[in-house]
Amino acid sequence: MRSTQTSVTFPLSAIKPLDQLLTYRAYCVARTRQACGGSVKRRERCPADGVRLESFGDVEGLTYARCPQDGSLWLAALPEPVLWADLLARVSRYRHSSSAFHAELTQSRTDHVYAPKLEWIQDTLRLQQMGHPAVLEAVSPPSSFTSLLKDSGLCSTVVTVDEMALAHSPGRSAAAQRVQAAVLLESLDRVDDPEALLRGVDERLAPGGLLFVTALVSSGFDVATLGLQNRYLYPPDRTNCLSLQGLSALIAKMGFVLLEVSTPGVLDLEVVQAHLQQDPDMAVSVFERQLVEAGEETRMAFQTFLQERGLSSFARVVGRKPG
């Protein structure tokens, strides 16, 4: 199985500065509370392996549960799918508005977030000898990645589909256009039912088609170190925070053959450092403080170690549909 690393570096401030994130995060949490204010359904078992979930803790009154077997985190209670779909649509519109910090960093995020993902997809398509595929992008529109895909020349066509519609319209997608590749950039982090989304993708993928997934993973250094203190862990963007083991198991469980499982993240230490600068009394171990305060050479060596050992918090997975 392929595993890739990266030597490209950029500062946290280039894509998701912690100080600017807080207003956006507050909006997301408030809208999630509103969506969950009525009837909700509790998650009892981990979708990846069926193990009974246990209580883990709260993010501003919203409870997360944890899988004791693989360490994945799940928002413990969710409303009806129609309410969750409306929530994701609201948040996506806000994310792309001038009110959110993302608007000020559009070019920087394109350079450091989306361009590397496009290069990853391009390299994988070449390795798998797949030329100019029809590509499905599952997202809560609008998407910052659609135009890059269309302008890249990699694809014969790009079909952008609402991720919640894809998850909750069984059978409809089977009659729709078949594609040779599907892209889920953090979609499994957001949707209320990751299994259903993967089933919907499977219906649209032709035999031998490729699945590209990116996700924040709970097994990564900054999430594991900070736990629910991590300001980047909040719903609905991180409704589900699977571990790398849980993410791989879920994708394999849905019938995909794993071709790549990587954690090429570069910001783990900087994320922890930013939290400690904001709250010097935050509970972390002496060793963890030593790491984030170490010299540049030590920090870079440790980040490389995290990438190589699958211990960074940013994961990329490629799966192939059999046949």
FIMI-837935 format. One record per residue (C-alpha): x, y, z; residue number from 0; chain. Coordinates in Angstrom, 2 decimals, always signed. Example, Ala and Ser with C-alpha at 12.3 -4.5 7.8 and 13.67 -1.06 7.14 Angstrom:
! FIMI-837935
        xx        yy        zz   fiza   drengu
    +12.30     -4.50     +7.80      0        A
    +13.67     -1.06     +7.14      1        A
! end
This chain:
! FIMI-837935
        xx        yy        zz   fiza   drengu
     +0.00     +0.00     +0.00      0        A
     +1.28     +3.44     -0.91      1        A
     +2.12     +6.05     +1.73      2        A
     +3.34     +9.52     +0.82      3        A
     +5.02    +12.35     +2.72      4        A
     +5.74    +15.96     +1.89      5        A
     +8.59    +18.36     +2.53      6        A
     +6.52    +21.42     +1.61      7        A
     +6.03    +23.74     +4.58      8        A
     +3.84    +26.77     +5.23      9        A
     +2.70    +28.61     +8.37     10        A
     -0.58    +27.96    +10.15     11        A
     -1.53    +31.58     +9.52     12        A
     -1.55    +30.90     +5.76     13        A
     -4.60    +28.63     +5.88     14        A
     -6.35    +28.64     +9.29     15        A
     -5.03    +31.17    +11.82     16        A
     -6.30    +30.26    +15.28     17        A
     -7.20    +33.79    +16.33     18        A
     -9.31    +34.36    +13.23     19        A
    -10.88    +30.92    +13.40     20        A
    -12.71    +31.59    +16.67     21        A
    -15.49    +33.74    +15.19     22        A
    -16.16    +31.20    +12.46     23        A
    -16.06    +28.39    +15.04     24        A
    -18.57    +30.22    +17.26     25        A
    -20.93    +30.56    +14.30     26        A
    -20.65    +26.84    +13.54     27        A
    -21.23    +25.77    +17.14     28        A
    -24.22    +28.11    +17.55     29        A
    -25.86    +26.84    +14.36     30        A
    -25.21    +23.23    +15.38     31        A
    -26.86    +23.80    +18.76     32        A
    -29.83    +25.31    +16.93     33        A
    -30.10    +22.33    +14.58     34        A
    -29.89    +19.90    +17.51     35        A
    -32.40    +21.83    +19.61     36        A
    -35.32    +19.55    +18.80     37        A
    -35.59    +15.82    +18.30     38        A
    -32.23    +14.07    +17.95     39        A
    -31.04    +10.52    +17.46     40        A
    -28.16     +9.27    +19.59     41        A
    -25.31     +7.36    +18.02     42        A
    -24.85     +4.13    +19.93     43        A
    -22.23     +2.28    +17.88     44        A
    -19.18     +3.21    +15.84     45        A
    -19.99     +3.13    +12.10     46        A
    -16.48     +1.87    +11.30     47        A
    -16.47     -1.28    +13.44     48        A
    -19.81     -1.54    +15.26     49        A
    -18.26     -1.18    +18.73     50        A
    -20.44     +0.52    +21.35     51        A
    -19.43     +4.16    +21.77     52        A
    -18.51     +5.67    +25.13     53        A
    -18.92     +9.27    +26.29     54        A
    -15.83    +11.38    +25.69     55        A
    -16.66    +14.99    +26.57     56        A
    -18.31    +18.21    +25.46     57        A
    -17.50    +20.96    +23.00     58        A
    -19.43    +23.91    +24.36     59        A
    -22.36    +21.73    +25.39     60        A
    -22.27    +19.42    +22.36     61        A
    -21.29    +15.92    +23.45     62        A
    -18.77    +13.76    +21.61     63        A
    -18.57     +9.98    +21.95     64        A
    -15.47     +7.85    +21.40     65        A
    -14.93     +4.42    +19.93     66        A
    -12.88     +2.53    +22.57     67        A
    -11.42     +0.25    +19.91     68        A
    -10.04     +2.66    +17.31     69        A
    -10.26     +6.05    +19.05     70        A
    -12.57     +7.74    +16.52     71        A
    -14.70    +10.64    +17.79     72        A
    -18.35    +11.15    +16.87     73        A
    -20.85    +13.88    +17.71     74        A
    -23.11    +11.88    +20.01     75        A
    -26.54    +13.10    +18.86     76        A
    -27.80    +14.36    +15.50     77        A
    -31.08    +15.76    +14.17     78        A
    -33.00    +14.51    +11.14     79        A
    -31.01    +14.50     +7.87     80        A
    -33.03    +17.37     +6.39     81        A
    -32.01    +19.62     +9.30     82        A
    -28.39    +18.52     +9.05     83        A
    -28.35    +19.20     +5.31     84        A
    -29.70    +22.70     +5.96     85        A
    -27.01    +23.26     +8.61     86        A
    -24.19    +22.22     +6.26     87        A
    -25.58    +24.48     +3.53     88        A
    -25.75    +27.46     +5.92     89        A
    -22.23    +26.92     +7.18     90        A
    -20.85    +26.50     +3.66     91        A
    -22.45    +29.76     +2.53     92        A
    -21.06    +31.55     +5.57     93        A
    -17.59    +30.05     +5.00     94        A
    -17.56    +31.57     +1.51     95        A
    -18.93    +34.94     +2.63     96        A
    -16.90    +38.04     +3.43     97        A
    -17.79    +37.58     +7.11     98        A
    -15.59    +34.50     +7.53     99        A
    -11.79    +34.56     +7.71    100        A
    -11.52    +32.28     +4.66    101        A
    -12.27    +35.19     +2.31    102        A
     -9.06    +37.00     +3.32    103        A
     -6.98    +33.90     +2.63    104        A
     -8.47    +32.74     -0.66    105        A
     -5.25    +32.75     -2.68    106        A
     -3.16    +31.41     +0.18    107        A
     -5.57    +28.52     +0.78    108        A
     -5.62    +27.79     -2.95    109        A
     -1.82    +27.61     -3.00    110        A
     -1.32    +25.63     +0.21    111        A
     -4.51    +23.56     +0.56    112        A
     -6.16    +22.94     -2.79    113        A
     -3.20    +22.94     -5.19    114        A
     -1.40    +20.13     -3.29    115        A
     -4.61    +18.09     -3.25    116        A
     -4.96    +18.57     -7.00    117        A
     -1.35    +17.46     -7.46    118        A
     -2.01    +14.38     -5.29    119        A
     -5.02    +13.44     -7.44    120        A
     -3.02    +14.03    -10.63    121        A
     -0.12    +11.85     -9.44    122        A
     -2.46     +9.06     -8.37    123        A
     -4.35     +9.09    -11.67    124        A
     -1.04     +8.82    -13.50    125        A
     +0.17     +5.96    -11.30    126        A
     -3.13     +4.13    -11.85    127        A
     -2.91     +4.81    -15.60    128        A
     -6.25     +6.58    -15.63    129        A
     -6.46     +9.39    -18.17    130        A
     -9.09    +12.16    -18.22    131        A
    -11.70    +10.50    -16.00    132        A
    -15.15    +11.80    -15.28    133        A
    -14.91    +13.01    -11.67    134        A
    -17.60    +13.38     -9.01    135        A
    -16.98    +15.92     -6.25    136        A
    -19.11    +15.43     -3.13    137        A
    -19.45    +18.68     -1.16    138        A
    -21.87    +21.11     +0.44    139        A
    -21.84    +23.80     -2.29    140        A
    -20.28    +26.17     -3.03    141        A
    -16.90    +24.51     -3.47    142        A
    -13.52    +26.21     -3.79    143        A
    -12.12    +23.10     -5.46    144        A
    -14.53    +22.75     -8.39    145        A
    -12.97    +25.41    -10.61    146        A
     -9.46    +24.05     -9.97    147        A
    -10.57    +20.59    -11.04    148        A
    -12.30    +21.92    -14.14    149        A
     -9.38    +24.14    -15.15    150        A
     -6.73    +21.48    -14.50    151        A
     -7.32    +19.53    -17.70    152        A
     -7.21    +16.30    -15.66    153        A
    -10.88    +15.45    -16.08    154        A
    -13.19    +14.88    -18.99    155        A
    -15.99    +16.29    -16.83    156        A
    -16.56    +17.33    -13.22    157        A
    -19.89    +16.58    -11.56    158        A
    -20.43    +18.42     -8.26    159        A
    -23.03    +16.72     -6.05    160        A
    -24.39    +17.78     -2.66    161        A
    -22.91    +15.32     -0.16    162        A
    -26.08    +15.02     +1.94    163        A
    -28.23    +14.40     -1.14    164        A
    -25.80    +11.72     -2.25    165        A
    -25.99    +10.07     +1.19    166        A
    -29.75    +10.20     +1.56    167        A
    -31.11     +9.53     -1.93    168        A
    -30.77     +5.74     -2.18    169        A
    -31.16     +4.34     -5.67    170        A
    -31.36     +7.70     -7.41    171        A
    -27.63     +7.90     -8.05    172        A
    -27.55     +4.44     -9.62    173        A
    -29.29     +5.80    -12.70    174        A
    -27.10     +8.89    -12.90    175        A
    -23.89     +9.32    -14.87    176        A
    -21.15     +6.87    -13.86    177        A
    -17.76     +8.38    -13.04    178        A
    -14.23     +7.02    -12.86    179        A
    -13.17     +8.97     -9.76    180        A
    -14.82    +10.55     -6.72    181        A
    -13.37    +13.26     -4.47    182        A
    -14.43    +13.67     -0.83    183        A
    -12.47    +16.51     +0.76    184        A
    -13.42    +16.36     +4.47    185        A
    -16.93    +15.19     +3.48    186        A
    -16.73    +12.22     +5.85    187        A
    -15.92    +14.71     +8.63    188        A
    -19.21    +16.59     +8.09    189        A
    -22.02    +14.29     +7.00    190        A
    -24.37    +12.70     +9.51    191        A
    -23.95     +9.22     +8.00    192        A
    -20.50     +8.48     +6.51    193        A
    -21.53     +4.93     +5.58    194        A
    -24.48     +6.22     +3.57    195        A
    -22.27     +8.73     +1.77    196        A
    -19.80     +6.01     +0.79    197        A
    -22.69     +3.85     -0.46    198        A
    -23.91     +6.76     -2.57    199        A
    -20.42     +7.25     -3.99    200        A
    -20.13     +3.54     -4.72    201        A
    -23.35     +3.69     -6.76    202        A
    -21.90     +6.45     -8.92    203        A
    -18.44     +4.92     -9.38    204        A
    -17.75     +2.65    -12.32    205        A
    -15.96     -0.65    -11.54    206        A
    -12.29     +0.08    -11.01    207        A
    -13.06     +3.69    -10.12    208        A
    -10.95     +5.62     -7.61    209        A
    -12.05     +7.23     -4.34    210        A
    -10.04    +10.18     -2.95    211        A
    -10.64    +11.08     +0.70    212        A
     -9.06    +13.69     +2.96    213        A
     -9.91    +14.03     +6.65    214        A
     -8.80    +15.31    +10.03    215        A
     -7.97    +12.26    +12.15    216        A
     -8.18    +11.90    +15.92    217        A
     -5.04     +9.74    +16.01    218        A
     -2.92    +12.66    +14.76    219        A
     -0.52    +14.42    +17.10    220        A
     -2.31    +17.73    +17.63    221        A
     -5.77    +16.19    +18.09    222        A
     -4.44    +13.43    +20.35    223        A
     -2.43    +15.95    +22.40    224        A
     -5.15    +18.58    +22.82    225        A
     -8.26    +16.39    +22.77    226        A
    -11.44    +18.47    +23.06    227        A
     -9.30    +21.50    +23.94    228        A
     -8.41    +21.61    +20.23    229        A
    -10.19    +24.64    +18.76    230        A
    -10.14    +23.02    +15.32    231        A
    -12.42    +20.24    +16.58    232        A
    -16.03    +21.46    +16.38    233        A
    -19.27    +20.58    +14.56    234        A
    -20.45    +20.54    +11.91    235        A
    -17.06    +20.71    +10.16    236        A
    -15.70    +17.99    +12.48    237        A
    -18.88    +16.15    +13.35    238        A
    -16.90    +12.96    +12.83    239        A
    -13.19    +12.77    +13.62    240        A
    -12.13     +9.24    +12.79    241        A
     -8.76     +7.85    +13.72    242        A
     -6.58     +6.74    +10.81    243        A
     -7.42     +3.14    +11.75    244        A
    -11.14     +3.92    +11.85    245        A
    -11.08     +5.83     +8.55    246        A
     -9.24     +3.01     +6.79    247        A
    -11.55     +0.39     +8.30    248        A
    -14.69     +2.29     +7.27    249        A
    -13.58     +2.70     +3.65    250        A
    -12.50     -0.96     +3.45    251        A
    -15.77     -2.05     +5.10    252        A
    -17.70     -0.32     +2.31    253        A
    -15.92     -2.51     -0.24    254        A
    -13.04     -0.33     -1.44    255        A
     -9.52     -1.69     -1.84    256        A
     -7.07     +0.64     -0.10    257        A
     -4.30     +1.90     -2.40    258        A
     -2.92     +4.68     -0.20    259        A
     -3.18     +5.61     +3.47    260        A
     -1.03     +8.64     +4.32    261        A
     -0.78    +11.45     +6.86    262        A
     +1.28    +14.13     +5.07    263        A
     +0.34    +16.91     +7.51    264        A
     +2.86    +19.63     +8.34    265        A
     +1.11    +21.67    +11.03    266        A
     +0.72    +19.37    +14.07    267        A
     +3.38    +21.03    +16.23    268        A
     +2.40    +24.51    +15.14    269        A
     -1.26    +23.87    +16.01    270        A
     -0.29    +22.83    +19.55    271        A
     +2.08    +25.79    +19.82    272        A
     -0.67    +28.21    +18.77    273        A
     -2.98    +26.83    +21.46    274        A
     -0.29    +27.20    +24.14    275        A
     +0.40    +30.78    +23.07    276        A
     -3.29    +31.55    +23.45    277        A
     -3.60    +29.63    +26.73    278        A
     -0.22    +29.03    +28.41    279        A
     -1.89    +27.02    +31.19    280        A
     -3.42    +24.49    +28.80    281        A
     -2.94    +20.94    +30.05    282        A
     -0.22    +19.21    +28.02    283        A
     +2.66    +17.05    +29.19    284        A
     +6.18    +18.32    +29.85    285        A
     +7.46    +16.27    +26.90    286        A
     +4.87    +17.77    +24.55    287        A
     +5.88    +21.26    +25.64    288        A
     +9.52    +20.39    +24.99    289        A
     +8.65    +19.30    +21.46    290        A
     +6.74    +22.43    +20.48    291        A
     +9.41    +24.66    +22.04    292        A
    +12.33    +22.80    +20.44    293        A
    +14.56    +24.22    +17.73    294        A
    +13.53    +24.19    +14.08    295        A
    +15.65    +21.15    +13.21    296        A
    +14.10    +19.04    +15.97    297        A
    +10.59    +20.20    +15.11    298        A
    +11.02    +19.39    +11.42    299        A
    +12.47    +15.97    +12.24    300        A
     +9.55    +15.19    +14.53    301        A
     +6.97    +16.34    +11.96    302        A
     +8.64    +14.09     +9.38    303        A
     +8.42    +11.24    +11.88    304        A
     +4.69    +11.90    +12.31    305        A
     +4.19    +11.77     +8.54    306        A
     +6.18     +8.58     +8.09    307        A
     +4.43     +6.75    +10.94    308        A
     +0.88     +7.83    +10.08    309        A
     +0.65    +10.04    +13.17    310        A
     -0.11    +13.45    +11.68    311        A
     -3.65    +14.77    +12.04    312        A
     -4.22    +15.33     +8.28    313        A
     -4.96    +12.11     +6.38    314        A
     -5.30    +11.17     +2.72    315        A
     -6.76     +7.87     +1.57    316        A
     -7.17     +6.43     -1.92    317        A
     -9.47     +3.47     -2.49    318        A
    -10.43     +1.54     -5.60    319        A
    -13.81     +0.05     -6.35    320        A
    -13.28     -3.62     -7.30    321        A
    -14.20     -4.91    -10.70    322        A
! end
